[in-house]
């Protein structure tokens, strides 16, 4: 029993179910395939379940969201093979996972009007990722734990539900009705716009209203919309590249990976512009620290596959977790060896420069310039939020966090 793994609809390998009861599966490349992951090189043709699991497990949702989707599909939440079979027609990156019969289903889009989008947002708890299963053909997946809808969008701005392997182009993240993390859509929008204003590469975002609440719309950087039908671009996150399962996305004391040092080694071996990407990773670490994003873990660092190697992907999922006092302040990836923001000082930034192979004096100058830009643009972006009507208390908490932490950077 096997599932095909396709790249641009060309078969590159197969997932082989090796144990019906445990649902364990291995992976095997077909002849002349291109590698789908740094951790799965084509110099080796077949991979055991332990070797294959980190990459493929990372294509699936996590936590409660995974359990909800599994229950809706009537699949055991621990059955990764079954979930990949049900959801693998539209994953992160360029791959599609399905049997030959399902790959033959013609892709299409179920377009929605404004009322349809409101209904989807209002019932997202009952339809995780926005999927429908009444036709037995749920065919999309996206990793992570936050409630979101995976959608297509045309050039006129209309949203639709991608069906049967149609590439999704956007991710919609609404504010939660339960107010566990109030204004989280505005929080992420402010942080992402701030990163872009400071000259960092970040995914495109937009803040819209649906079902009477703010919703963040993120343009997927792993899709090329320039053709008649969007084309998938391949990418993998740092956990996948290191061969780590998603539950190892946070760095723990004494661990060499995931870490910025481990990322630097990956970039030196595989990036087509390693120096540029290592500097970009260092700038991202500074930015995450300043805005209070303690959840910048290894699954929120991605690599885009390009001819000849990889490039560091644009920033995404930037949320100021410091805006919510109930959340941990410990950094997901350490600065040097320090994970507590209040304890970080010059020595830790020097350690980060060493870990990422940067000249200390040069990185200090970059760090100071970026810190000044963050302060300046945070103030101007806050003013713009007031004028445009999307300002809220969460923005004030983010600006206060920046003002508090600037002395630790500059």
C-alpha positions as CSV (number, residue, x, y, z in Angstrom):
1,X,0.0,0.0,0.0
2,X,1.5,3.3,-1.0
3,X,0.9,7.0,-1.8
4,X,2.5,8.9,-4.6
5,X,4.6,12.0,-3.8
6,X,4.3,14.5,-6.7
7,X,6.2,17.7,-7.6
8,X,4.6,19.7,-10.4
9,X,2.4,16.6,-10.9
10,X,5.6,14.5,-11.7
11,X,6.1,11.5,-9.4
12,X,9.2,11.9,-7.3
13,X,8.7,9.1,-4.8
14,X,6.3,7.0,-2.8
15,X,5.2,6.7,0.8
16,X,5.1,3.0,1.6
17,X,2.9,1.8,4.5
18,X,5.2,-0.7,6.3
19,X,2.9,-1.7,9.2
20,X,-0.9,-1.7,8.9
21,X,-1.5,-1.6,12.7
22,X,1.1,1.1,13.7
23,X,0.5,3.0,10.4
24,X,4.3,3.5,10.1
25,X,5.5,4.5,6.6
26,X,8.8,4.9,4.8
27,X,9.7,6.9,1.8
28,X,11.4,5.9,-1.5
29,X,12.5,8.0,-4.4
30,X,11.8,7.1,-8.0
31,X,14.7,7.1,-10.4
32,X,16.1,10.5,-11.4
33,X,14.0,12.4,-8.9
34,X,15.0,15.7,-7.4
35,X,15.5,15.9,-3.6
36,X,12.4,17.1,-1.7
37,X,14.4,17.9,1.5
38,X,17.9,18.6,2.7
39,X,17.3,15.8,5.2
40,X,16.3,13.4,2.4
41,X,19.1,13.5,-0.2
42,X,18.7,11.6,-3.4
43,X,22.1,9.9,-2.8
44,X,20.0,7.6,-0.7
45,X,17.0,6.0,-2.4
46,X,14.9,4.7,0.4
47,X,14.3,6.0,4.0
48,X,13.0,4.2,7.1
49,X,10.0,5.5,9.0
50,X,12.3,7.2,11.5
51,X,14.1,9.0,8.7
52,X,11.0,9.9,6.7
53,X,8.8,11.0,9.6
54,X,10.3,14.4,10.4
55,X,9.7,15.8,6.9
56,X,6.2,14.4,6.2
57,X,4.9,14.9,9.8
58,X,5.7,18.6,9.4
59,X,3.2,18.9,6.5
60,X,0.3,18.2,8.8
61,X,-1.5,20.5,11.3
62,X,-0.5,20.3,15.0
63,X,-2.1,20.0,18.4
64,X,-5.9,20.5,18.8
65,X,-6.3,21.6,15.2
66,X,-5.0,18.2,14.1
67,X,-7.3,16.4,16.4
68,X,-10.3,18.4,15.2
69,X,-9.5,17.7,11.6
70,X,-8.9,14.0,12.3
71,X,-12.2,13.7,14.1
72,X,-14.0,15.4,11.2
73,X,-12.4,13.0,8.7
74,X,-13.0,10.0,11.0
75,X,-9.2,9.2,11.1
76,X,-7.2,8.5,14.2
77,X,-5.2,11.7,15.1
78,X,-2.1,9.6,15.3
79,X,-2.5,8.1,11.8
80,X,-0.2,10.4,9.9
81,X,-0.4,8.2,6.8
82,X,-4.2,8.4,6.8
83,X,-4.1,12.2,7.3
84,X,-1.5,12.7,4.5
85,X,-3.7,10.6,2.2
86,X,-6.8,12.8,3.1
87,X,-5.1,16.2,3.1
88,X,-2.0,15.9,0.9
89,X,-3.3,17.4,-2.3
90,X,-2.3,20.9,-1.2
91,X,0.6,21.1,1.3
92,X,3.2,23.7,2.2
93,X,5.7,23.8,-0.6
94,X,5.4,22.2,-4.0
95,X,4.5,18.6,-3.1
96,X,1.2,16.8,-3.5
97,X,0.6,13.5,-1.8
98,X,-2.2,11.2,-3.1
99,X,-2.9,8.0,-4.9
100,X,-3.1,8.1,-8.7
101,X,-6.9,8.0,-8.7
102,X,-7.2,11.2,-6.6
103,X,-4.5,12.9,-8.5
104,X,-6.7,12.5,-11.6
105,X,-9.5,14.6,-10.1
106,X,-9.5,18.0,-11.9
107,X,-8.5,20.9,-9.7
108,X,-11.2,23.6,-9.2
109,X,-12.2,26.4,-7.0
110,X,-15.5,27.0,-5.2
111,X,-15.7,30.8,-5.3
112,X,-17.5,32.7,-2.5
113,X,-19.2,36.1,-2.2
114,X,-18.9,38.3,0.9
115,X,-21.7,36.4,2.7
116,X,-19.9,33.1,2.0
117,X,-16.7,34.4,3.4
118,X,-18.5,35.7,6.5
119,X,-20.1,32.2,6.9
120,X,-16.7,30.5,6.6
121,X,-15.1,32.7,9.2
122,X,-18.1,32.4,11.6
123,X,-18.0,28.6,11.4
124,X,-14.2,28.1,11.3
125,X,-14.3,26.1,14.5
126,X,-16.6,23.6,12.8
127,X,-14.6,23.7,9.6
128,X,-10.9,23.7,10.5
129,X,-8.7,25.1,7.7
130,X,-12.0,26.0,6.0
131,X,-12.4,22.5,4.6
132,X,-15.6,20.8,3.7
133,X,-15.9,17.0,3.7
134,X,-19.4,16.4,2.6
135,X,-18.2,15.2,-0.7
136,X,-15.5,13.0,0.9
137,X,-12.8,14.9,-0.9
138,X,-11.0,17.1,1.7
139,X,-7.7,17.8,0.0
140,X,-5.6,20.5,1.8
141,X,-3.2,20.8,4.7
142,X,-1.2,23.4,6.5
143,X,1.0,23.0,9.6
144,X,0.5,25.0,12.7
145,X,-1.9,25.2,15.6
146,X,-3.7,28.6,15.0
147,X,-7.2,28.6,13.5
148,X,-7.0,29.6,9.9
149,X,-8.6,29.1,6.5
150,X,-6.5,28.0,3.4
151,X,-8.0,29.8,0.4
152,X,-7.6,30.8,-3.2
153,X,-7.9,34.4,-4.3
154,X,-8.4,35.8,-7.8
155,X,-7.0,39.1,-9.1
156,X,-10.2,40.8,-8.4
157,X,-9.9,40.0,-4.7
158,X,-12.5,37.3,-4.6
159,X,-11.9,34.3,-2.2
160,X,-12.6,30.7,-2.9
161,X,-12.1,27.2,-1.5
162,X,-9.5,25.2,-3.4
163,X,-10.7,21.8,-4.4
164,X,-9.0,18.6,-5.6
165,X,-5.4,19.9,-5.5
166,X,-6.0,23.5,-6.7
167,X,-3.1,25.4,-5.3
168,X,-4.2,27.7,-2.5
169,X,-2.7,31.2,-2.6
170,X,-3.7,32.9,0.7
171,X,-4.1,32.1,4.4
172,X,-6.9,33.8,6.4
173,X,-6.5,34.2,10.1
174,X,-9.5,35.7,12.0
175,X,-9.5,37.2,15.4
176,X,-10.9,34.7,17.9
177,X,-14.3,35.2,19.4
178,X,-13.2,33.8,22.8
179,X,-10.7,36.6,23.3
180,X,-8.0,34.3,24.5
181,X,-5.5,36.4,22.7
182,X,-7.4,39.6,21.8
183,X,-6.5,41.5,18.6
184,X,-4.2,38.8,17.5
185,X,-4.9,39.5,13.8
186,X,-4.0,43.2,14.4
187,X,-1.0,42.1,16.4
188,X,0.4,40.0,13.5
189,X,-0.5,42.6,10.9
190,X,1.4,45.3,12.8
191,X,4.5,43.2,13.3
192,X,4.6,42.0,9.7
193,X,4.1,45.5,8.3
194,X,6.7,46.8,10.7
195,X,9.2,44.2,9.5
196,X,8.6,45.2,5.9
197,X,9.0,48.9,6.7
198,X,12.3,48.2,8.4
199,X,13.7,46.6,5.2
200,X,13.2,42.9,6.1
201,X,11.8,40.4,3.6
202,X,8.4,39.5,4.9
203,X,5.3,37.8,3.5
204,X,2.6,40.2,2.2
205,X,-0.3,40.8,4.5
206,X,-3.6,42.6,4.5
207,X,-6.1,43.3,7.2
208,X,-9.8,42.9,6.2
209,X,-13.1,42.5,8.0
210,X,-15.2,39.3,7.8
211,X,-18.0,38.2,10.0
212,X,-17.7,41.4,11.9
213,X,-14.1,40.9,13.0
214,X,-10.6,41.7,11.8
215,X,-9.0,39.0,9.7
216,X,-5.4,38.8,8.6
217,X,-4.8,37.7,5.0
218,X,-1.4,36.4,4.2
219,X,-0.2,35.9,0.6
220,X,1.6,32.6,0.4
221,X,5.3,33.0,-0.6
222,X,5.4,29.3,-1.7
223,X,3.0,30.1,-4.6
224,X,3.7,31.9,-7.9
225,X,0.5,33.6,-9.1
226,X,2.0,35.0,-12.3
227,X,0.6,32.2,-14.5
228,X,-3.1,31.3,-15.3
229,X,-3.1,28.8,-12.5
230,X,-0.9,29.5,-9.5
231,X,2.3,27.4,-9.4
232,X,3.6,25.7,-6.3
233,X,7.1,26.7,-5.1
234,X,8.9,24.2,-3.0
235,X,10.0,25.1,0.6
236,X,10.8,23.3,3.9
237,X,11.1,24.6,7.4
238,X,14.2,24.3,9.5
239,X,12.9,21.3,11.4
240,X,12.4,19.4,8.2
241,X,15.9,20.4,6.9
242,X,17.5,19.2,10.2
243,X,15.5,16.0,10.3
244,X,13.6,17.0,13.5
245,X,9.9,16.2,14.1
246,X,7.7,19.2,14.9
247,X,7.7,18.5,18.6
248,X,11.4,19.5,18.6
249,X,10.8,23.0,17.2
250,X,11.9,24.7,20.4
251,X,15.5,24.9,21.5
252,X,16.2,23.6,25.0
253,X,19.2,24.3,27.2
254,X,22.3,22.4,26.0
255,X,20.8,21.5,22.6
256,X,22.8,22.3,19.5
257,X,19.7,22.1,17.3
258,X,17.5,23.6,16.4
259,X,19.5,26.8,16.9
260,X,20.8,29.7,14.9
261,X,24.2,27.9,14.7
262,X,22.5,24.9,13.1
263,X,20.7,27.2,10.7
264,X,24.1,28.7,9.7
265,X,25.5,25.3,8.9
266,X,22.5,24.5,6.7
267,X,22.9,27.8,4.9
268,X,26.6,27.4,4.4
269,X,26.1,24.0,2.8
270,X,23.0,24.6,0.8
271,X,22.2,28.3,0.3
272,X,23.0,29.9,-3.1
273,X,23.8,33.1,-1.1
274,X,24.9,32.0,2.3
275,X,26.4,35.2,3.6
276,X,23.2,37.2,2.7
277,X,21.0,34.6,4.3
278,X,23.0,34.4,7.5
279,X,22.8,38.2,7.9
280,X,19.1,38.1,7.2
281,X,18.7,35.4,9.9
282,X,20.6,37.6,12.4
283,X,18.4,40.6,11.5
284,X,15.3,38.5,12.0
285,X,16.5,37.4,15.5
286,X,17.0,41.1,16.4
287,X,13.5,42.0,15.1
288,X,11.8,39.1,16.9
289,X,13.5,40.1,20.2
290,X,12.5,43.8,19.9
291,X,8.8,43.2,19.1
292,X,8.6,40.5,21.8
293,X,8.0,37.4,19.5
294,X,9.2,34.6,21.8
295,X,7.6,32.0,19.5
296,X,10.0,32.4,16.6
297,X,10.7,28.6,16.6
298,X,12.4,26.4,14.0
299,X,9.1,25.7,12.1
300,X,8.8,29.5,11.6
301,X,12.1,29.5,9.7
302,X,11.8,28.3,6.2
303,X,14.0,27.7,3.2
304,X,12.8,28.1,-0.4
305,X,14.2,25.7,-2.9
306,X,15.7,27.5,-5.9
307,X,18.0,26.3,-8.8
308,X,21.3,25.2,-7.2
309,X,20.2,25.2,-3.6
310,X,18.0,27.1,-1.2
311,X,17.3,30.7,0.0
312,X,16.0,31.9,3.3
313,X,12.3,32.4,2.9
314,X,10.5,35.7,3.9
315,X,9.5,36.2,7.5
316,X,6.1,35.0,8.5
317,X,3.9,34.3,11.6
318,X,5.4,37.2,13.5
319,X,3.3,37.9,16.6
320,X,4.3,39.8,19.7
321,X,3.7,37.2,22.3
322,X,4.9,39.7,24.9
323,X,1.6,41.5,24.4
324,X,-0.1,38.7,26.3
325,X,1.4,38.5,29.8
326,X,0.1,34.9,30.4
327,X,2.5,33.6,27.7
328,X,6.0,32.5,28.3
329,X,8.7,35.1,27.6
330,X,11.5,32.5,27.0
331,X,12.8,32.7,23.5
332,X,12.1,29.7,21.2
333,X,15.7,29.9,19.8
334,X,18.4,31.2,22.1
335,X,20.5,34.4,21.5
336,X,23.9,32.9,22.1
337,X,23.0,30.6,25.0
338,X,20.5,33.0,26.6
339,X,16.7,32.5,26.3
340,X,15.5,35.1,28.9
341,X,15.0,38.5,27.2
342,X,15.7,40.5,30.4
343,X,19.2,38.9,30.6
344,X,20.3,39.5,27.0
345,X,23.2,41.9,26.6
346,X,26.1,42.7,24.3
347,X,27.9,39.4,25.0
348,X,24.9,37.4,23.8
349,X,24.7,39.4,20.6
350,X,28.4,38.7,20.0
351,X,27.7,35.0,20.5
352,X,24.9,35.2,17.9
353,X,27.2,36.9,15.5
354,X,29.7,34.0,16.0
355,X,27.0,31.4,15.6
356,X,25.9,32.9,12.3
357,X,29.4,33.5,11.1
358,X,29.2,37.3,11.1
359,X,31.9,39.9,11.8
360,X,31.1,41.2,15.3
361,X,31.8,44.9,14.5
362,X,29.8,44.7,11.3
363,X,26.9,43.0,13.0
364,X,26.9,45.6,15.8
365,X,26.4,48.3,13.2
366,X,23.6,46.4,11.5
367,X,22.0,45.7,14.8
368,X,22.0,49.4,15.9
369,X,20.6,50.6,12.5
370,X,17.8,48.0,12.6
371,X,17.0,48.9,16.2
372,X,16.7,52.6,15.3
373,X,14.5,51.8,12.3
374,X,12.2,49.6,14.4
375,X,11.7,52.4,16.9
376,X,11.1,55.0,14.2
377,X,8.7,52.9,12.1
378,X,6.8,51.6,15.1
379,X,5.8,55.1,16.0
380,X,4.8,56.1,12.4
381,X,3.0,52.8,11.8
382,X,1.0,53.3,15.1
383,X,0.1,56.8,13.8
384,X,-1.1,55.3,10.5
385,X,-3.1,52.7,12.4
386,X,-4.9,55.4,14.2
387,X,-5.7,57.3,11.0
388,X,-6.9,54.2,9.2
389,X,-9.0,52.9,12.1
390,X,-7.2,49.6,13.0
391,X,-5.4,50.8,16.1
392,X,-6.0,49.0,19.3
393,X,-4.5,48.4,22.8
394,X,-2.4,45.6,21.5
395,X,-0.4,48.0,19.3
396,X,0.4,50.1,22.4
397,X,1.7,47.0,24.2
398,X,3.9,46.2,21.2
399,X,5.4,49.7,21.1
400,X,6.0,49.6,24.9
401,X,7.8,46.3,24.5
402,X,10.0,47.8,21.8
403,X,10.8,50.8,24.0
404,X,11.6,48.5,26.9
405,X,13.9,46.2,25.0
406,X,15.8,48.7,22.8
407,X,18.5,49.1,25.5
408,X,19.3,45.4,25.3
409,X,20.0,45.7,21.6
410,X,21.6,49.2,21.1
